[in-house]
Amino acid sequence: MIKYICNQCSTTYPIDAIRYRCDCGQPLELQKSEIGFPIDQIARRSNTLWRYREALPITDEALIISLGEGMTPLVPFEHPTHDHRLKLDFVFPTGSYKDRGAAILLSKVRELGVREVVEDSSGNAGAAIAAYSARAGLDCTIYCPASTSKGKLTQISMYGAKLKLIEGNRAATTQAVLQTAESIYYASHNWNPFFLEGTKTVAFEVAEQLGWKAPDHVICPVGFGSIYLGLYIGFRELHAQQVITKLPRLLGVQSAACPPIYTAYAEKQSQIERSPQTYETLAEGITSELPIRAEAIINAIRETNGAFTIVDEEEIKAGIKILAAKGIYIEPTSAVIVKAFDKFVAGGIIREGDLTVSILTGSGLKATDKLMKLDT
């Protein structure tokens, strides 16, 4: 039995309701029955995220929408004193980790009998929702900032989605979609909790690839927080089932252009306040002035003893080049983890001997137009 529940006012709703938030205005979570991790059976299944199906909220396997997504590589990132590994979560059908969330969300949409969806995105989530909507035979409309990388916009259009470009920043795009979302199913990677049920599988994969153990730290880029919260949900479920013995510290990275979560963390605030974007950043995928699930992010930081840092444009450029020199071509949003790792080490958060996994979230092929402008 699955229901929507509001953690703010405890109101519950059936999941077949066409709604994207509680009547009190807060985002909804999922109230689920107990999950399972039959490790012996998992080991014999195909290398996709669906190997964890007992932990996924899809009832009818015949209605699953899949492009073979999941089990992305975990590779070493050579460091003289620290064990740092990279989870190549851009190795997906659409080129970003957002396929995790799209696969679960669109499978649930199909299960519910929905025929049309709408979404807003800075690019990657829009591409993933468009691709899996195409796979499911659904009508799809994606709202994007007009400044989105041309490669991402072309990708969305090629999947057959209707594309609506909005002038202004990322916040303006979200505002533009909300009226439509009142009457059409909002397949939002930020509001819809089924999306997080997909992103949590990155935690399952990391733990399995490490021999069903948790790393000491996980670093990821954070805007609205779908990967950060997915990691939190996934590792927490593994811990509750006694599959792992500890929760890793979740370390988030934001662009200095728009760092509301970092500001709350650095100033020891109990709430995240709106932080207007001050300039255009290469890391377009993490420009969220106020995360929708702000309270959940604060809880995740607190419960995992997490930490946040920021990087500027020069540090993002350096990260792109350092990874490229190792044969890894990623978009700028992913590159924030490189200098962030150094800052966490310098701050004593990551210590010698610790095992750290960093999540690389999007392919460089998505941002070729922006990467071409970098100084060589």
Summary of the structure (lengths in Angstrom):
residues: 376
radius of gyration: 19.1
end to end distance: 54.8
largest distance: 55.0
contacts: 1360
relative contact order: 0.13
helix: 40%
strand: 17%
